[in-house]
């Protein structure tokens, strides 16, 4: 996996998993858990998506 080094020295994966338009909390939670299980470490989230509760469940 490729990484980019941020100004604070943290390396962030270039490839991320997004949850935009995933409105069902159980589907969002399952999608994030599945993404993590296959190696994703960058999860693209935003307050505007309105699905933060599902993103934080695990």
Predicted model as a PDB file, atoms N, CA, C, CB and O in Angstrom, pLDDT in the B-factor column:
MODEL        1                                                                  
ATOM      1  N   UNK A   1       0.843  -1.168   0.000  1.00 78.00           N  
ATOM      2  CA  UNK A   1       0.000   0.000   0.000  1.00 78.00           C  
ATOM      3  C   UNK A   1       0.892   1.236   0.000  1.00 78.00           C  
ATOM      4  CB  UNK A   1      -0.961  -0.005   1.214  1.00 78.00           C  
ATOM      5  O   UNK A   1       1.930   1.266   0.662  1.00 78.00           O  
ATOM      6  N   UNK A   2       0.484   2.236  -0.736  1.00 89.00           N  
ATOM      7  CA  UNK A   2       1.234   3.489  -0.785  1.00 89.00           C  
ATOM      8  C   UNK A   2       0.766   4.427   0.327  1.00 89.00           C  
ATOM      9  CB  UNK A   2       1.074   4.167  -2.166  1.00 89.00           C  
ATOM     10  O   UNK A   2      -0.402   4.423   0.716  1.00 89.00           O  
ATOM     11  N   UNK A   3       1.704   5.229   0.827  1.00 92.00           N  
ATOM     12  CA  UNK A   3       1.407   6.191   1.884  1.00 92.00           C  
ATOM     13  C   UNK A   3       1.907   7.565   1.480  1.00 92.00           C  
ATOM     14  CB  UNK A   3       2.041   5.756   3.221  1.00 92.00           C  
ATOM     15  O   UNK A   3       2.794   7.697   0.637  1.00 92.00           O  
ATOM     16  N   UNK A   4       1.329   8.582   2.089  1.00 94.00           N  
ATOM     17  CA  UNK A   4       1.807   9.952   1.946  1.00 94.00           C  
ATOM     18  C   UNK A   4       2.147  10.423   3.358  1.00 94.00           C  
ATOM     19  CB  UNK A   4       0.728  10.896   1.241  1.00 94.00           C  
ATOM     20  O   UNK A   4       1.398  10.168   4.301  1.00 94.00           O  
ATOM     21  N   UNK A   5       3.273  11.108   3.496  1.00 96.00           N  
ATOM     22  CA  UNK A   5       3.676  11.606   4.819  1.00 96.00           C  
ATOM     23  C   UNK A   5       3.082  12.994   5.017  1.00 96.00           C  
ATOM     24  CB  UNK A   5       5.237  11.644   4.965  1.00 96.00           C  
ATOM     25  O   UNK A   5       3.302  13.901   4.214  1.00 96.00           O  
ATOM     26  N   UNK A   6       2.320  13.144   6.107  1.00 94.00           N  
ATOM     27  CA  UNK A   6       1.711  14.425   6.440  1.00 94.00           C  
ATOM     28  C   UNK A   6       2.736  15.335   7.116  1.00 94.00           C  
ATOM     29  CB  UNK A   6       0.482  14.221   7.353  1.00 94.00           C  
ATOM     30  O   UNK A   6       3.810  14.883   7.514  1.00 94.00           O  
ATOM     31  N   UNK A   7       2.400  16.611   7.242  1.00 97.00           N  
ATOM     32  CA  UNK A   7       3.322  17.588   7.841  1.00 97.00           C  
ATOM     33  C   UNK A   7       3.725  17.226   9.262  1.00 97.00           C  
ATOM     34  CB  UNK A   7       2.692  18.962   7.837  1.00 97.00           C  
ATOM     35  O   UNK A   7       4.812  17.596   9.708  1.00 97.00           O  
ATOM     36  N   UNK A   8       2.869  16.511   9.979  1.00 97.00           N  
ATOM     37  CA  UNK A   8       3.188  16.141  11.358  1.00 97.00           C  
ATOM     38  C   UNK A   8       3.970  14.829  11.443  1.00 97.00           C  
ATOM     39  CB  UNK A   8       1.910  16.028  12.170  1.00 97.00           C  
ATOM     40  O   UNK A   8       4.219  14.321  12.537  1.00 97.00           O  
ATOM     41  N   UNK A   9       4.356  14.286  10.291  1.00 97.00           N  
ATOM     42  CA  UNK A   9       5.154  13.072  10.246  1.00 97.00           C  
ATOM     43  C   UNK A   9       4.358  11.782  10.166  1.00 97.00           C  
ATOM     44  CB  UNK A   9       6.015  13.023  11.425  1.00 97.00           C  
ATOM     45  O   UNK A   9       4.929  10.714   9.946  1.00 97.00           O  
ATOM     46  N   UNK A  10       3.049  11.869  10.343  1.00 93.00           N  
ATOM     47  CA  UNK A  10       2.195  10.680  10.268  1.00 93.00           C  
ATOM     48  C   UNK A  10       2.069  10.237   8.817  1.00 93.00           C  
ATOM     49  CB  UNK A  10       0.794  10.960  10.877  1.00 93.00           C  
ATOM     50  O   UNK A  10       1.903  11.063   7.920  1.00 93.00           O  
ATOM     51  N   UNK A  11       2.147   8.931   8.593  1.00 92.00           N  
ATOM     52  CA  UNK A  11       1.948   8.398   7.245  1.00 92.00           C  
ATOM     53  C   UNK A  11       0.501   7.958   7.099  1.00 92.00           C  
ATOM     54  CB  UNK A  11       2.918   7.213   6.957  1.00 92.00           C  
ATOM     55  O   UNK A  11      -0.009   7.185   7.909  1.00 92.00           O  
ATOM     56  N   UNK A  12      -0.163   8.462   6.049  1.00 89.00           N  
ATOM     57  CA  UNK A  12      -1.563   8.155   5.796  1.00 89.00           C  
ATOM     58  C   UNK A  12      -1.670   7.349   4.501  1.00 89.00           C  
ATOM     59  CB  UNK A  12      -2.413   9.457   5.714  1.00 89.00           C  
ATOM     60  O   UNK A  12      -1.033   7.695   3.506  1.00 89.00           O  
ATOM     61  N   UNK A  13      -2.469   6.279   4.503  1.00 88.00           N  
ATOM     62  CA  UNK A  13      -2.637   5.512   3.266  1.00 88.00           C  
ATOM     63  C   UNK A  13      -3.223   6.384   2.160  1.00 88.00           C  
ATOM     64  CB  UNK A  13      -3.537   4.290   3.508  1.00 88.00           C  
ATOM     65  O   UNK A  13      -4.095   7.215   2.414  1.00 88.00           O  
ATOM     66  N   UNK A  14      -2.745   6.192   0.943  1.00 90.00           N  
ATOM     67  CA  UNK A  14      -3.242   6.955  -0.193  1.00 90.00           C  
ATOM     68  C   UNK A  14      -4.657   6.492  -0.556  1.00 90.00           C  
ATOM     69  CB  UNK A  14      -2.291   6.807  -1.405  1.00 90.00           C  
ATOM     70  O   UNK A  14      -5.493   7.306  -0.946  1.00 90.00           O  
ATOM     71  N   UNK A  15      -4.922   5.216  -0.431  1.00 89.00           N  
ATOM     72  CA  UNK A  15      -6.230   4.657  -0.754  1.00 89.00           C  
ATOM     73  C   UNK A  15      -7.094   4.625   0.496  1.00 89.00           C  
ATOM     74  CB  UNK A  15      -6.093   3.241  -1.356  1.00 89.00           C  
ATOM     75  O   UNK A  15      -6.685   4.090   1.527  1.00 89.00           O  
ATOM     76  N   UNK A  16      -8.281   5.195   0.405  1.00 90.00           N  
ATOM     77  CA  UNK A  16      -9.186   5.211   1.547  1.00 90.00           C  
ATOM     78  C   UNK A  16     -10.554   4.665   1.169  1.00 90.00           C  
ATOM     79  CB  UNK A  16      -9.321   6.625   2.098  1.00 90.00           C  
ATOM     80  O   UNK A  16     -10.879   4.520  -0.009  1.00 90.00           O  
ATOM     81  N   UNK A  17     -11.341   4.369   2.180  1.00 93.00           N  
ATOM     82  CA  UNK A  17     -12.689   3.844   1.999  1.00 93.00           C  
ATOM     83  C   UNK A  17     -13.672   4.925   2.423  1.00 93.00           C  
ATOM     84  CB  UNK A  17     -12.908   2.525   2.816  1.00 93.00           C  
ATOM     85  O   UNK A  17     -13.559   5.461   3.526  1.00 93.00           O  
ATOM     86  N   UNK A  18     -14.628   5.251   1.571  1.00 90.00           N  
ATOM     87  CA  UNK A  18     -15.589   6.301   1.869  1.00 90.00           C  
ATOM     88  C   UNK A  18     -16.955   5.761   2.235  1.00 90.00           C  
ATOM     89  CB  UNK A  18     -15.715   7.221   0.700  1.00 90.00           C  
ATOM     90  O   UNK A  18     -17.365   4.706   1.752  1.00 90.00           O  
ATOM     91  N   UNK A  19     -17.661   6.488   3.094  1.00 88.00           N  
ATOM     92  CA  UNK A  19     -18.992   6.072   3.511  1.00 88.00           C  
ATOM     93  C   UNK A  19     -20.064   7.096   3.136  1.00 88.00           C  
ATOM     94  CB  UNK A  19     -19.010   5.834   5.005  1.00 88.00           C  
ATOM     95  O   UNK A  19     -21.152   7.098   3.713  1.00 88.00           O  
ATOM     96  N   UNK A  20     -19.761   7.959   2.179  1.00 89.00           N  
ATOM     97  CA  UNK A  20     -20.737   8.943   1.711  1.00 89.00           C  
ATOM     98  C   UNK A  20     -21.960   8.216   1.159  1.00 89.00           C  
ATOM     99  CB  UNK A  20     -20.115   9.876   0.628  1.00 89.00           C  
ATOM    100  O   UNK A  20     -21.823   7.253   0.405  1.00 89.00           O  
ATOM    101  N   UNK A  21     -23.128   8.664   1.525  1.00 86.00           N  
ATOM    102  CA  UNK A  21     -24.428   8.149   1.086  1.00 86.00           C  
ATOM    103  C   UNK A  21     -24.778   6.775   1.635  1.00 86.00           C  
ATOM    104  CB  UNK A  21     -24.460   8.093  -0.396  1.00 86.00           C  
ATOM    105  O   UNK A  21     -25.700   6.134   1.130  1.00 86.00           O  
ATOM    106  N   UNK A  22     -24.072   6.307   2.650  1.00 86.00           N  
ATOM    107  CA  UNK A  22     -24.463   5.080   3.338  1.00 86.00           C  
ATOM    108  C   UNK A  22     -25.276   5.541   4.545  1.00 86.00           C  
ATOM    109  CB  UNK A  22     -23.196   4.185   3.762  1.00 86.00           C  
ATOM    110  O   UNK A  22     -24.709   5.940   5.562  1.00 86.00           O  
ATOM    111  N   UNK A  23     -26.602   5.486   4.435  1.00 82.00           N  
ATOM    112  CA  UNK A  23     -27.454   6.075   5.463  1.00 82.00           C  
ATOM    113  C   UNK A  23     -27.923   5.086   6.524  1.00 82.00           C  
ATOM    114  CB  UNK A  23     -28.642   6.699   4.821  1.00 82.00           C  
ATOM    115  O   UNK A  23     -28.246   5.499   7.637  1.00 82.00           O  
ATOM    116  N   UNK A  24     -27.968   3.817   6.217  1.00 87.00           N  
ATOM    117  CA  UNK A  24     -28.405   2.816   7.194  1.00 87.00           C  
ATOM    118  C   UNK A  24     -27.261   2.534   8.165  1.00 87.00           C  
ATOM    119  CB  UNK A  24     -28.866   1.501   6.483  1.00 87.00           C  
ATOM    120  O   UNK A  24     -26.193   2.092   7.742  1.00 87.00           O  
ATOM    121  N   UNK A  25     -27.467   2.785   9.471  1.00 85.00           N  
ATOM    122  CA  UNK A  25     -26.382   2.604  10.440  1.00 85.00           C  
ATOM    123  C   UNK A  25     -25.780   1.202  10.451  1.00 85.00           C  
ATOM    124  CB  UNK A  25     -26.881   2.926  11.807  1.00 85.00           C  
ATOM    125  O   UNK A  25     -24.563   1.062  10.569  1.00 85.00           O  
ATOM    126  N   UNK A  26     -26.594   0.175  10.333  1.00 89.00           N  
ATOM    127  CA  UNK A  26     -26.066  -1.198  10.350  1.00 89.00           C  
ATOM    128  C   UNK A  26     -25.252  -1.494   9.093  1.00 89.00           C  
ATOM    129  CB  UNK A  26     -27.216  -2.213  10.480  1.00 89.00           C  
ATOM    130  O   UNK A  26     -24.227  -2.171   9.165  1.00 89.00           O  
ATOM    131  N   UNK A  27     -25.698  -0.996   7.951  1.00 91.00           N  
ATOM    132  CA  UNK A  27     -24.963  -1.185   6.698  1.00 91.00           C  
ATOM    133  C   UNK A  27     -23.638  -0.431   6.755  1.00 91.00           C  
ATOM    134  CB  UNK A  27     -25.807  -0.708   5.487  1.00 91.00           C  
ATOM    135  O   UNK A  27     -22.607  -0.942   6.319  1.00 91.00           O  
ATOM    136  N   UNK A  28     -23.673   0.786   7.295  1.00 88.00           N  
ATOM    137  CA  UNK A  28     -22.444   1.587   7.411  1.00 88.00           C  
ATOM    138  C   UNK A  28     -21.444   0.897   8.328  1.00 88.00           C  
ATOM    139  CB  UNK A  28     -22.761   3.005   7.942  1.00 88.00           C  
ATOM    140  O   UNK A  28     -20.261   0.794   8.002  1.00 88.00           O  
ATOM    141  N   UNK A  29     -21.919   0.428   9.468  1.00 88.00           N  
ATOM    142  CA  UNK A  29     -21.033  -0.255  10.407  1.00 88.00           C  
ATOM    143  C   UNK A  29     -20.410  -1.493   9.757  1.00 88.00           C  
ATOM    144  CB  UNK A  29     -21.803  -0.651  11.682  1.00 88.00           C  
ATOM    145  O   UNK A  29     -19.204  -1.712   9.868  1.00 88.00           O  
ATOM    146  N   UNK A  30     -21.222  -2.291   9.088  1.00 93.00           N  
ATOM    147  CA  UNK A  30     -20.724  -3.508   8.438  1.00 93.00           C  
ATOM    148  C   UNK A  30     -19.707  -3.166   7.348  1.00 93.00           C  
ATOM    149  CB  UNK A  30     -21.894  -4.314   7.836  1.00 93.00           C  
ATOM    150  O   UNK A  30     -18.685  -3.840   7.215  1.00 93.00           O  
ATOM    151  N   UNK A  31     -19.991  -2.110   6.564  1.00 92.00           N  
ATOM    152  CA  UNK A  31     -19.085  -1.705   5.489  1.00 92.00           C  
ATOM    153  C   UNK A  31     -17.732  -1.275   6.041  1.00 92.00           C  
ATOM    154  CB  UNK A  31     -19.701  -0.567   4.671  1.00 92.00           C  
ATOM    155  O   UNK A  31     -16.692  -1.642   5.494  1.00 92.00           O  
ATOM    156  N   UNK A  32     -17.742  -0.500   7.122  1.00 90.00           N  
ATOM    157  CA  UNK A  32     -16.490  -0.035   7.723  1.00 90.00           C  
ATOM    158  C   UNK A  32     -15.715  -1.219   8.306  1.00 90.00           C  
ATOM    159  CB  UNK A  32     -16.771   1.024   8.823  1.00 90.00           C  
ATOM    160  O   UNK A  32     -14.505  -1.329   8.111  1.00 90.00           O  
ATOM    161  N   UNK A  33     -16.411  -2.097   9.016  1.00 93.00           N  
ATOM    162  CA  UNK A  33     -15.733  -3.270   9.585  1.00 93.00           C  
ATOM    163  C   UNK A  33     -15.151  -4.168   8.493  1.00 93.00           C  
ATOM    164  CB  UNK A  33     -16.706  -4.075  10.456  1.00 93.00           C  
ATOM    165  O   UNK A  33     -14.044  -4.686   8.635  1.00 93.00           O  
ATOM    166  N   UNK A  34     -15.899  -4.349   7.410  1.00 95.00           N  
ATOM    167  CA  UNK A  34     -15.392  -5.155   6.291  1.00 95.00           C  
ATOM    168  C   UNK A  34     -14.175  -4.499   5.650  1.00 95.00           C  
ATOM    169  CB  UNK A  34     -16.491  -5.362   5.236  1.00 95.00           C  
ATOM    170  O   UNK A  34     -13.203  -5.174   5.311  1.00 95.00           O  
ATOM    171  N   UNK A  35     -14.237  -3.174   5.485  1.00 93.00           N  
ATOM    172  CA  UNK A  35     -13.106  -2.458   4.891  1.00 93.00           C  
ATOM    173  C   UNK A  35     -11.857  -2.614   5.757  1.00 93.00           C  
ATOM    174  CB  UNK A  35     -13.446  -0.963   4.710  1.00 93.00           C  
ATOM    175  O   UNK A  35     -10.765  -2.846   5.237  1.00 93.00           O  
ATOM    176  N   UNK A  36     -12.013  -2.489   7.068  1.00 93.00           N  
ATOM    177  CA  UNK A  36     -10.879  -2.654   7.978  1.00 93.00           C  
ATOM    178  C   UNK A  36     -10.350  -4.084   7.915  1.00 93.00           C  
ATOM    179  CB  UNK A  36     -11.286  -2.297   9.421  1.00 93.00           C  
ATOM    180  O   UNK A  36      -9.139  -4.302   7.947  1.00 93.00           O  
ATOM    181  N   UNK A  37     -11.253  -5.053   7.826  1.00 95.00           N  
ATOM    182  CA  UNK A  37     -10.822  -6.460   7.817  1.00 95.00           C  
ATOM    183  C   UNK A  37     -10.007  -6.825   6.579  1.00 95.00           C  
ATOM    184  CB  UNK A  37     -12.030  -7.368   7.907  1.00 95.00           C  
ATOM    185  O   UNK A  37      -9.205  -7.758   6.617  1.00 95.00           O  
ATOM    186  N   UNK A  38     -10.209  -6.093   5.477  1.00 93.00           N  
ATOM    187  CA  UNK A  38      -9.434  -6.396   4.266  1.00 93.00           C  
ATOM    188  C   UNK A  38      -8.239  -5.464   4.087  1.00 93.00           C  
ATOM    189  CB  UNK A  38     -10.329  -6.310   3.044  1.00 93.00           C  
ATOM    190  O   UNK A  38      -7.547  -5.529   3.071  1.00 93.00           O  
ATOM    191  N   UNK A  39      -7.991  -4.582   5.090  1.00 89.00           N  
ATOM    192  CA  UNK A  39      -6.760  -3.810   5.058  1.00 89.00           C  
ATOM    193  C   UNK A  39      -6.878  -2.305   4.968  1.00 89.00           C  
ATOM    194  CB  UNK A  39      -5.985  -4.253   3.957  1.00 89.00           C  
ATOM    195  O   UNK A  39      -5.869  -1.610   5.091  1.00 89.00           O  
ATOM    196  N   UNK A  40      -8.065  -1.778   4.760  1.00 89.00           N  
ATOM    197  CA  UNK A  40      -8.198  -0.320   4.717  1.00 89.00           C  
ATOM    198  C   UNK A  40      -7.861   0.252   6.079  1.00 89.00           C  
ATOM    199  CB  UNK A  40      -9.627   0.101   4.286  1.00 89.00           C  
ATOM    200  O   UNK A  40      -8.252  -0.309   7.103  1.00 89.00           O  
ATOM    201  N   UNK A  41      -7.141   1.362   6.102  1.00 85.00           N  
ATOM    202  CA  UNK A  41      -6.810   2.044   7.344  1.00 85.00           C  
ATOM    203  C   UNK A  41      -7.168   3.520   7.289  1.00 85.00           C  
ATOM    204  CB  UNK A  41      -5.337   1.881   7.653  1.00 85.00           C  
ATOM    205  O   UNK A  41      -7.006   4.240   8.274  1.00 85.00           O  
ATOM    206  N   UNK A  42      -7.648   3.967   6.153  1.00 87.00           N  
ATOM    207  CA  UNK A  42      -8.100   5.348   5.996  1.00 87.00           C  
ATOM    208  C   UNK A  42      -9.586   5.296   5.645  1.00 87.00           C  
ATOM    209  CB  UNK A  42      -7.267   6.117   4.887  1.00 87.00           C  
ATOM    210  O   UNK A  42      -9.965   4.842   4.566  1.00 87.00           O  
ATOM    211  N   UNK A  43     -10.425   5.771   6.581  1.00 87.00           N  
ATOM    212  CA  UNK A  43     -11.865   5.777   6.378  1.00 87.00           C  
ATOM    213  C   UNK A  43     -12.299   7.223   6.196  1.00 87.00           C  
ATOM    214  CB  UNK A  43     -12.620   5.098   7.573  1.00 87.00           C  
ATOM    215  O   UNK A  43     -12.162   8.036   7.111  1.00 87.00           O  
ATOM    216  N   UNK A  44     -12.825   7.547   5.012  1.00 85.00           N  
ATOM    217  CA  UNK A  44     -13.250   8.907   4.687  1.00 85.00           C  
ATOM    218  C   UNK A  44     -14.627   9.144   5.292  1.00 85.00           C  
ATOM    219  CB  UNK A  44     -13.271   9.140   3.145  1.00 85.00           C  
ATOM    220  O   UNK A  44     -15.606   8.504   4.909  1.00 85.00           O  
ATOM    221  N   UNK A  45     -14.687  10.071   6.239  1.00 81.00           N  
ATOM    222  CA  UNK A  45     -15.945  10.407   6.909  1.00 81.00           C  
ATOM    223  C   UNK A  45     -16.119  11.915   6.928  1.00 81.00           C  
ATOM    224  CB  UNK A  45     -15.979   9.837   8.351  1.00 81.00           C  
ATOM    225  O   UNK A  45     -15.160  12.663   6.739  1.00 81.00           O  
ATOM    226  N   UNK A  46     -17.336  12.352   7.156  1.00 79.00           N  
ATOM    227  CA  UNK A  46     -17.601  13.781   7.314  1.00 79.00           C  
ATOM    228  C   UNK A  46     -18.903  13.955   8.065  1.00 79.00           C  
ATOM    229  CB  UNK A  46     -17.656  14.502   5.940  1.00 79.00           C  
ATOM    230  O   UNK A  46     -19.829  13.161   7.895  1.00 79.00           O  
ATOM    231  N   UNK A  47     -18.987  14.977   8.887  1.00 80.00           N  
ATOM    232  CA  UNK A  47     -20.210  15.240   9.635  1.00 80.00           C  
ATOM    233  C   UNK A  47     -21.395  15.409   8.689  1.00 80.00           C  
ATOM    234  CB  UNK A  47     -20.045  16.490  10.510  1.00 80.00           C  
ATOM    235  O   UNK A  47     -22.513  15.008   9.015  1.00 80.00           O  
ATOM    236  N   UNK A  48     -21.159  15.992   7.535  1.00 83.00           N  
ATOM    237  CA  UNK A  48     -22.233  16.227   6.568  1.00 83.00           C  
ATOM    238  C   UNK A  48     -22.854  14.933   6.052  1.00 83.00           C  
ATOM    239  CB  UNK A  48     -21.707  17.033   5.403  1.00 83.00           C  
ATOM    240  O   UNK A  48     -23.980  14.949   5.556  1.00 83.00           O  
ATOM    241  N   UNK A  49     -22.141  13.816   6.160  1.00 78.00           N  
ATOM    242  CA  UNK A  49     -22.694  12.538   5.697  1.00 78.00           C  
ATOM    243  C   UNK A  49     -23.847  12.085   6.586  1.00 78.00           C  
ATOM    244  CB  UNK A  49     -21.599  11.459   5.666  1.00 78.00           C  
ATOM    245  O   UNK A  49     -24.719  11.342   6.135  1.00 78.00           O  
ATOM    246  N   UNK A  50     -23.862  12.523   7.846  1.00 78.00           N  
ATOM    247  CA  UNK A  50     -24.940  12.190   8.754  1.00 78.00           C  
ATOM    248  C   UNK A  50     -24.947  10.752   9.235  1.00 78.00           C  
ATOM    249  CB  UNK A  50     -26.215  12.480   8.108  1.00 78.00           C  
ATOM    250  O   UNK A  50     -25.979  10.273   9.707  1.00 78.00           O  
ATOM    251  N   UNK A  51     -23.829  10.048   9.131  1.00 75.00           N  
ATOM    252  CA  UNK A  51     -23.785   8.643   9.555  1.00 75.00           C  
ATOM    253  C   UNK A  51     -22.666   8.393  10.568  1.00 75.00           C  
ATOM    254  CB  UNK A  51     -23.596   7.729   8.338  1.00 75.00           C  
ATOM    255  O   UNK A  51     -22.120   7.292  10.643  1.00 75.00           O  
ATOM    256  N   UNK A  52     -22.333   9.415  11.337  1.00 72.00           N  
ATOM    257  CA  UNK A  52     -21.226   9.302  12.287  1.00 72.00           C  
ATOM    258  C   UNK A  52     -21.448   8.246  13.366  1.00 72.00           C  
ATOM    259  CB  UNK A  52     -20.990  10.628  12.940  1.00 72.00           C  
ATOM    260  O   UNK A  52     -20.498   7.587  13.787  1.00 72.00           O  
ATOM    261  N   UNK A  53     -22.682   8.078  13.815  1.00 69.00           N  
ATOM    262  CA  UNK A  53     -22.949   7.096  14.870  1.00 69.00           C  
ATOM    263  C   UNK A  53     -22.542   5.700  14.429  1.00 69.00           C  
ATOM    264  CB  UNK A  53     -24.430   7.111  15.258  1.00 69.00           C  
ATOM    265  O   UNK A  53     -21.971   4.952  15.223  1.00 69.00           O  
ATOM    266  N   UNK A  54     -22.813   5.339  13.216  1.00 67.00           N  
ATOM    267  CA  UNK A  54     -22.452   4.008  12.708  1.00 67.00           C  
ATOM    268  C   UNK A  54     -20.951   3.896  12.532  1.00 67.00           C  
ATOM    269  CB  UNK A  54     -23.162   3.719  11.374  1.00 67.00           C  
ATOM    270  O   UNK A  54     -20.389   2.823  12.752  1.00 67.00           O  
ATOM    271  N   UNK A  55     -20.298   4.956  12.147  1.00 64.00           N  
ATOM    272  CA  UNK A  55     -18.851   4.929  11.943  1.00 64.00           C  
ATOM    273  C   UNK A  55     -18.109   4.706  13.250  1.00 64.00           C  
ATOM    274  CB  UNK A  55     -18.384   6.225  11.296  1.00 64.00           C  
ATOM    275  O   UNK A  55     -17.034   4.107  13.261  1.00 64.00           O  
ATOM    276  N   UNK A  56     -18.670   5.180  14.344  1.00 64.00           N  
ATOM    277  CA  UNK A  56     -18.001   5.104  15.646  1.00 64.00           C  
ATOM    278  C   UNK A  56     -18.413   3.893  16.465  1.00 64.00           C  
ATOM    279  CB  UNK A  56     -18.281   6.347  16.434  1.00 64.00           C  
ATOM    280  O   UNK A  56     -17.893   3.708  17.565  1.00 64.00           O  
ATOM    281  N   UNK A  57     -19.308   3.076  15.985  1.00 55.00           N  
ATOM    282  CA  UNK A  57     -19.847   1.982  16.793  1.00 55.00           C  
ATOM    283  C   UNK A  57     -18.787   0.990  17.213  1.00 55.00           C  
ATOM    284  CB  UNK A  57     -20.925   1.267  16.038  1.00 55.00           C  
ATOM    285  O   UNK A  57     -18.886   0.434  18.307  1.00 55.00           O  
ATOM    286  N   UNK A  58     -17.787   0.743  16.404  1.00 51.00           N  
ATOM    287  CA  UNK A  58     -16.790  -0.278  16.742  1.00 51.00           C  
ATOM    288  C   UNK A  58     -15.454   0.344  16.970  1.00 51.00           C  
ATOM    289  CB  UNK A  58     -16.688  -1.325  15.654  1.00 51.00           C  
ATOM    290  O   UNK A  58     -14.487  -0.359  17.264  1.00 51.00           O  
TER     291      UNK A  58                                                      
ENDMDL                                                                          
END                                                                             
